[in-house]
Amino acid sequence: MPNPSRAAVIDLGTNSMKFIIAEKSAANSMKVLHEQTVEIRIGKGVSQGQHSLEDSAIEKALGAIEHFKSTTEEYEVDQLRVVATSAVRDALNKKKVIENCKIRTGLVLEVLSGESEASYIAQAIHFDPKSSKFADLNLIDLGGGSLEFIQIKDAKLVRTDSLALGAVRLTGQFIPNPKLAIPLDALNSIEKQVAGYIQSANIHLSKDIPLLGSGGVFYILQQLLGGTVLSKSDIRKLLNKIGSETINKRIDRHGVPEKRADIFPAALQIIDTVLSTFGIKEIQTSKFNLKFGILKEMLQL
């Protein structure tokens, strides 16, 4: 029998699919029961702007959704939402993905706007203990297809921005062969693109307000650098090291996960540029991302 206090989210991102099941606890908080990430990279080709998702990637995604749906039945979940972000949002054949998802799984695939994505991420921050310490807080969420900026003032959301600056997107756009050492001019081009987009969007982050970072790259950085507070200098040093290495050395010498090793240099350059643009010396990691914000709404927390 379905449990009305349980909900699940399947998040079809550009680089990976994230799945979570949680329940509303007696203390009006949330307890995670199951969590899983599958590397699909449905957004291959996203750097080309007007792109279509490959049939093989769509097939993998639908297979994963079927598997996740069966898991929700085991947990007797009452509510399930399937959402998609940048790669599907920008795809020429997104209607095909939506239709095939409904036919194959019986589920409605919601394609979130950039603004909705950023707003849900902002809601997720309420679960982070760091957020209760600061009335003013900024957050960046780096995905495969987009980079979200969230600004909170007096504990209220005041601004969100979603820019087409994801790690998969910029790797494909500027790095000819991500398996080789990354040319300096490629990293410089990424830096110029990120700085230009930020300027065009008229985004301003104060260096005096704490900055959180969410997304897979921040989890990896936390493991590699050994802490939840990451200094700009350490991020830059790591970029200089792995940027000059082949992909195999990034994996073997530095412990970068194999599925992310090709896009990791671009991700580091994106973060470094954001910090440099605003004169920010450190960023704190947060595990609370899009799926947590959606769960907050579903469970009415």
C-alpha positions in Angstrom: 0.0 0.0 0.0 1.5 3.4 -0.9 2.9 5.5 1.9 1.7 9.1 1.6 4.7 10.4 3.6 7.1 9.0 1.0 8.2 10.6 -2.3 10.7 10.0 -5.0 12.5 12.1 -7.7 14.2 11.0 -10.9 16.4 13.8 -12.1 17.6 13.4 -15.7 20.6 15.7 -16.0 23.0 16.4 -18.8 25.7 14.2 -17.4 24.0 11.8 -15.0 20.7 10.6 -13.7 20.0 11.0 -10.0 17.4 9.1 -8.1 16.2 9.6 -4.5 13.5 8.3 -2.2 12.7 10.1 1.0 10.0 10.3 3.7 8.6 13.0 5.9 9.7 12.4 9.5 7.8 13.0 12.7 9.9 16.1 13.2 8.6 17.6 9.9 12.0 17.0 8.4 13.1 14.5 5.7 14.8 11.1 5.9 16.5 9.8 2.8 15.7 6.1 2.3 17.4 5.4 -1.0 19.8 7.3 -3.3 21.5 6.4 -6.5 23.3 8.0 -9.4 23.8 6.5 -12.9 26.1 8.1 -15.5 24.1 8.3 -18.7 25.4 11.6 -20.3 22.3 12.1 -22.3 23.7 15.6 -23.1 26.4 14.4 -25.5 26.4 17.0 -28.3 24.9 19.7 -26.1 27.8 22.0 -27.0 26.5 22.2 -30.6 23.6 24.4 -29.5 20.8 23.1 -31.7 21.2 19.4 -31.0 19.3 16.2 -30.9 19.7 13.6 -28.2 21.1 10.3 -29.5 18.7 7.3 -29.6 21.2 5.1 -27.6 21.3 7.7 -24.8 17.5 8.0 -24.8 17.3 4.2 -24.6 19.7 4.1 -21.6 17.8 6.9 -19.8 14.4 5.2 -20.3 15.8 1.9 -19.1 17.1 3.6 -15.9 13.7 5.3 -15.4 12.0 1.9 -15.6 14.4 0.5 -13.0 14.0 3.4 -10.7 10.2 3.1 -11.0 10.3 -0.5 -9.9 12.4 0.5 -6.9 9.7 3.0 -5.8 7.2 0.2 -5.8 9.4 -1.8 -3.5 9.5 1.2 -1.1 5.7 1.8 -1.5 6.2 5.4 -2.6 3.1 7.5 -3.0 4.5 10.2 -5.2 7.1 10.1 -8.0 8.3 12.9 -10.3 10.6 12.6 -13.3 12.3 15.9 -14.3 14.8 16.8 -16.9 17.1 19.8 -17.2 19.5 21.5 -19.6 20.2 18.8 -22.2 16.6 17.8 -22.7 15.4 21.4 -22.4 17.6 22.5 -25.3 17.2 19.4 -27.5 15.4 19.5 -30.9 13.8 16.1 -30.2 12.7 16.7 -26.6 9.1 16.0 -27.5 10.2 12.5 -28.7 11.9 11.9 -25.3 8.7 13.0 -23.4 6.4 10.9 -25.6 8.7 7.8 -25.4 8.9 8.2 -21.6 5.1 8.2 -21.3 4.7 5.2 -23.6 7.6 3.2 -22.1 7.2 3.9 -18.4 3.8 5.5 -18.0 5.4 8.5 -16.4 5.2 12.2 -17.4 8.7 13.7 -17.9 8.7 17.3 -16.8 11.2 19.5 -18.6 12.2 22.3 -16.1 12.9 25.8 -17.3 16.3 27.2 -16.1 14.4 29.5 -13.7 12.5 26.6 -12.2 15.7 24.5 -11.9 17.4 27.3 -10.0 14.4 27.9 -7.8 14.2 24.3 -6.7 18.0 24.3 -5.9 17.3 27.4 -3.8 14.7 25.4 -1.9 17.1 22.6 -1.3 19.5 24.8 0.6 17.0 24.9 3.5 18.1 21.3 4.3 21.8 22.3 4.5 22.8 23.1 8.1 25.1 25.9 6.8 22.0 27.8 5.6 20.7 28.3 9.1 23.9 30.1 10.1 23.6 32.8 7.5 20.8 35.1 6.6 22.6 36.0 3.4 23.9 33.2 1.2 25.0 32.6 -2.4 25.1 29.3 -4.2 26.3 28.0 -7.6 25.2 24.6 -8.9 27.4 23.3 -11.7 25.9 20.6 -13.9 26.7 19.2 -17.3 24.6 21.6 -19.3 24.1 24.7 -17.2 25.4 26.7 -14.2 22.9 28.1 -11.8 23.4 31.1 -9.5 21.2 31.5 -6.5 21.2 34.5 -4.2 19.5 34.6 -0.8 19.2 37.7 1.4 17.6 37.9 4.8 16.8 34.2 4.5 14.7 34.9 1.3 15.4 34.1 -2.3 16.1 37.3 -4.2 17.5 36.2 -7.5 18.2 33.1 -9.6 20.1 32.8 -12.9 20.6 29.8 -15.2 23.5 30.1 -17.7 24.5 27.7 -20.4 27.9 27.1 -18.8 27.8 23.4 -17.9 31.0 21.3 -17.9 29.8 18.9 -20.6 28.7 21.8 -22.8 32.0 23.8 -22.5 34.2 20.7 -22.8 32.6 19.9 -26.1 32.7 23.5 -27.2 36.3 24.3 -26.4 38.4 21.2 -25.8 39.1 19.3 -29.1 40.3 16.1 -27.3 39.6 15.9 -23.6 41.6 12.7 -23.3 44.8 14.6 -23.9 46.5 17.3 -21.9 44.3 20.4 -22.2 45.7 23.2 -24.3 46.1 26.5 -22.3 44.2 28.4 -25.0 41.2 26.1 -24.5 41.1 26.9 -20.8 41.5 30.5 -21.6 38.5 30.3 -24.0 36.4 28.7 -21.3 37.4 31.4 -18.8 36.5 34.1 -21.3 33.1 32.5 -22.0 32.2 32.2 -18.4 33.3 35.7 -17.5 31.4 37.1 -20.5 28.2 35.3 -19.7 28.3 36.5 -16.1 28.9 40.0 -17.2 26.1 39.9 -19.8 23.7 38.5 -17.1 24.7 41.4 -14.8 25.4 38.9 -11.9 27.1 40.3 -8.8 28.2 38.1 -5.9 29.6 39.8 -2.8 32.9 38.3 -1.6 31.6 39.0 2.0 28.7 36.6 1.7 29.3 32.8 2.0 29.3 30.9 -1.2 28.1 27.3 -1.5 28.7 25.0 -4.4 26.6 22.0 -5.3 26.8 19.4 -8.1 28.9 16.3 -8.7 32.2 18.2 -9.2 32.0 19.6 -5.7 31.6 16.2 -4.2 34.7 15.1 -6.2 36.6 18.1 -5.0 35.7 17.4 -1.4 37.1 13.9 -1.8 40.3 15.1 -3.6 41.1 18.1 -1.4 40.0 16.6 1.9 37.4 19.0 3.2 34.1 20.8 2.7 35.7 24.3 2.5 37.6 24.6 -0.8 40.1 27.4 -1.3 40.4 29.1 -4.7 44.2 28.6 -4.6 43.8 24.8 -4.1 41.3 24.6 -6.9 43.6 26.4 -9.2 46.6 24.3 -8.2 44.6 21.1 -9.0 43.5 22.5 -12.3 47.1 23.3 -13.2 48.1 19.7 -12.4 45.3 17.7 -14.0 45.0 20.1 -17.0 48.5 19.1 -18.1 47.8 15.4 -17.7 46.1 12.9 -20.0 42.8 11.5 -18.9 44.4 8.2 -17.7 46.8 10.1 -15.4 43.9 12.2 -14.1 42.3 9.0 -13.1 45.3 7.0 -11.9 47.4 9.8 -10.3 44.8 12.1 -8.9 41.8 9.9 -8.3 39.3 11.7 -10.6 36.4 9.4 -11.3 36.6 7.7 -14.7 33.1 8.9 -15.8 34.0 12.5 -15.0 37.7 12.7 -15.9 37.1 14.1 -19.4 35.0 17.1 -18.2 36.7 17.7 -14.9 39.3 20.3 -16.2 36.5 22.4 -17.7 34.5 22.1 -14.5 37.5 23.4 -12.5 38.1 26.2 -14.9 34.4 27.3 -14.6 34.6 27.3 -10.8 38.0 29.1 -10.8 36.6 31.8 -13.1 33.5 32.4 -11.0 35.7 32.8 -7.9 38.1 35.1 -9.7 35.3 37.2 -11.2 34.0 38.1 -7.8 37.2 38.1 -5.8 36.0 35.1 -3.7 38.7 33.1 -1.9 36.8 30.0 -0.9 33.7 28.0 -1.5 31.9 25.5 0.7 30.4 22.3 -0.7 26.8 21.3 -0.4 25.2 18.0 -1.2 21.7 19.5 -1.3 20.8 20.0 -5.0 17.8 20.0 -7.3 16.2 16.7 -6.2 16.1 17.9 -2.6 14.2 21.0 -3.5 11.6 19.0 -5.4 11.2 16.6 -2.5 10.7 19.6 -0.2 7.7 20.6 -2.3 6.3 17.1 -2.7 6.5 16.4 1.0 5.2 19.9 1.9 8.2 20.6 4.2 
